[in-house]
Amino acid sequence: LTSGVASRQVRPDVSLLSLQLLSYRWYALNASSKYPDVIFPGRSHWPDAHGYSLQKFFETNLPHRPIHIYGGNRPAETLERLTEDASLSENQFYHFPYGLTDRIISTEEEPPDVHKLAADFAKALRPMEEWHAAGLLPDLRKYGEDTWEDQVVREYWMAFHRVGHAALTLYSTLPGETCQGACPDGCDCEYTMGKTLSVARHAYETLANAHDWYGSQGQEVPFNWDGAVHQALGTIAEYDGNAPAMLYCWSRYLDKQKNSDILHAVITRKVARMKLQAIGAAPYEPPESF
């Protein structure tokens, strides 16, 4: 990133900062001269009388510029764990995936328009897919674990999971096909829900296809996290009312949960109900949380 931004003048409008190095005063001094439009509200990112917290840094800079964070986080992690800064809380900031990064948004701002969010999700995935299609993703057969190339591959697939997870979460919060006045004037709920779910479906189907490809090559699958991909696809099929696809995906997820007796029992009951729905012996039931 540093080479691309500084040496090759790729995206000169991007100010690239190291979260770890912000704790050193010399780094902030150098960054201040290099990025005069970035405001450092103290001597360094350090918990002393002259330092500043990330909360303060975000509050100072967000009004006049977007902030993105990159760092291999997981969808379920809170912002405190992502940045390892106790001054932050989910009540102050939240983040949504954008490609390989997370965009930081203040909860005091107006909520982003759901149509724009769906479009942003799709836009963020497009250059990554073009990069993969051009054959630029490292071949793990040539590299071992803990190499730079191994990390690139894992971050690439993690981005699809995070975007799919965020789109699926957004979908579950939307008001429904008829908002009954809950949306701003002109909102097309049916279109919004369809677009958002299609983003989640595309992200997880991409992961499922890659999962099968790695398996066919006899390689370790660098993702799927205890069956999370097929769990998500099962939920999407459930929203679609596609009982056969639900049965297939949840059965594959169940195969990954052999060591959890409680989860195994819950999903076994769920799969049994899906079998009845698949053959038309039971009415379709909407997704449930468990």
Buried (B, 14 or more C-beta within 10 A) or exposed (E): EEEEBEEEEEEEEEBBBEBEBBBBBEBBEEBEEEBEEBBBBBBBBBEEEEBBBBBBBBBBBBEEEEBEBBEEBEBEEEBBEBBEBEBBEEEBBBBBBBBBBBBBBEEEEEEEBBBEBBEBBBEBBEEBEEEBEEEEBBEBEEBEEEEEBBBBBBBBBBBBBBBBBBBBEBBEEBBEEEBEEEBEEEBEBEEBBEBBBBBBBBBBBBBBEBBEEBEEEEEEBBBBEEBBBBBBBBBBBBBEEBBEBBBBBBBBBBEBBEEEEEBEEBBBEBBEBBBEBBEEEBEEEEBEEE
